[in-house]
């Protein structure tokens, strides 16, 4: 399917209609000229491009490069005297870019069933659960798998690649939605971050369903959200773009979430506590490495099975079930989809040969997520020593340090602090900051800046039946350091390597007989 080309006048009218034009002066350009591309990257410009000047680090040199390659108009919040190109002067470049991107790609969201998922924790897991359900329904009808835009991967039916952002920037996002339409996938599941909502990346996108999982203190820093209210209100913006809202009645501030959701024509609630919810889960139990629970929806009731440990994942699965209910998916597809679901870097579980040592890899990277996994593991393995290995990002999300320290201090027996995307900061300084929040808990901790060494130490120094949690990185293969992203070994591979050495030592020395007991 060829991407449509529209005249410049269309874009002018869209900006005018939405109150985005900052000048009433006539545009010195041919409004009938066809726009071949809308771009904010001078490297991609072709003749006939409308070029968008975006970003705090934008330089006039980028605009001059775009002009040399054939851009014939630029869109900006200021005029650049360095060029004679006509300027579409706007008062909000982010909103302008989102609406222009949507039009440039032919408003593809109107031709898809898109489910947007937001929340402080659980977005990726819920997205993968829902995709598995929707894929199962598609297979049963002889259709191709559905699309997903997640923290882990971007898969639109035409392109599949590791994700750069939880929610892509507007020009990339609309291209992916267009690809999904072109590939005839029919349905697309996507994570929607608070930053994407605050800065209008999804402006123009029609969501069939918007899922609100939960809300907690996260992403609050000078470079993200200045306070909790800004963070929360940004999340709630999702409902302004949805036909159906899916709301977790068990989350904090549920009353306010429900009130915001009432702008949608339909609201579906889900809960593990309130039997009056539209979608309710009960009778939750653990069976080896699986979790079983009974679900009731307005159309059916049956027991479902998750092939992942972690009682807290029932909430994520329930959100996926509620979203599937909103789309009219049948019980059989829901059951089979959840039974087959897997999420890279989420509750990946590895065991020693004896069964006495379990290592769990999980992306938990804020206080809420770490609290959920540690409390769940403590309930599932009450007699085992619990070790947690984690760090915190540098330069942003500073509130995570207190939240993760509180969770570790409450539940863990051993705490090892290490590297996790330190960015502009030193790892030891971040760990010292986390240590300040651990002090009131009265828990000792060890700082091992090298993550590979930290994982090996956590595994090799256990002395009795144990569970070791490797938190924060999941399946990621990069560490974000001062000079940018650098390759790293994913935690799952580190866990397997450490367990292999542990098993070899145990076989040779039989150091800890108790570790032969599960």
Number of C-alpha atoms within 10 A of each C-alpha: 8 7 14 13 15 18 15 20 17 17 21 16 13 16 22 15 10 11 13 20 21 16 13 8 9 7 15 11 15 12 14 11 14 16 23 20 22 25 24 23 15 21 11 12 22 19 15 19 25 27 27 26 24 16 10 6 5 11 12 13 12 16 23 17 15 27 24 14 17 15 26 22 25 24 22 22 19 14 16 17 8 10 14 12 18 15 23 27 21 21 16 14 20 22 21 23 27 23 24 26 26 23 20 25 24 19 18 22 22 15 17 19 17 24 29 30 28 25 21 22 23 24 26 26 24 29 29 26 28 31 26 25 28 28 23 25 23 19 13 12 9 9 14 17 22 26 30 26 28 26 21 21 17 23 21 28 22 15 12 13 10 13 15 13 16 21 23 24 19 24 20 14 22 28 20 24 28 26 22 26 23 18 18 19 21 19 25 28 25 28 27 27 25 26 17 21 20 20 15 21 26 26 22 21 22 22 27 22 29 31 31 29 27 23 20 19 18 25 22 19 15 12 10 16 20 12 14 16 12 14 23 22 15 19 25 22 16 28 23 17 20 24 17 24 32 31 27 25 23 17 16 13 13 17 13 11 25 20 10 17 26 14 16 17 10 14 18 22 22 28 22 19 12 15 13 11 19 19 27 22 25 17 10 17 13 16 12 9 11 15 21 21 19 15 19 18 17 10 11 11 14 13 14 22 24 26 16 24 24 22 23 16 22 23 19 23 26 25 30 29 28 28 29 21 21 20 17 10 18 16 20 13 20 25 18 18 24 25 20 15 19 18 19 18 24 24 24 22 20 18 18 21 17 17 14 19 26 23 26 24 27 25 24 26 24 29 23 22 22 27 21 17 24 23 19 18 22 16 12 14 16 10 13 19 18 23 22 25 27 26 30 30 24 21 15 19 20 20 16 22 24 19 24 26 29 21 22 27 23 16 20 20 16 19 24 23 26 25 28 24 23 22 18 15 14 15 25 17 12 23 23 14 16 22 20 13 17 24 14 11 14 10 16 13 18 14 19 19 19 13 23 21 14 22 26 18 15 23 24 16 9 19 14 17 22 22 27 27 30 29 28 26 25 23 20 19 13 16 21 18 19 14 8 11 13 12 10 13 14 18 26 23 13 19 26 17 14 22 23 15 15 19 17 13 13 19 12 8 9 13 11 13 14 13 20 16 11 16
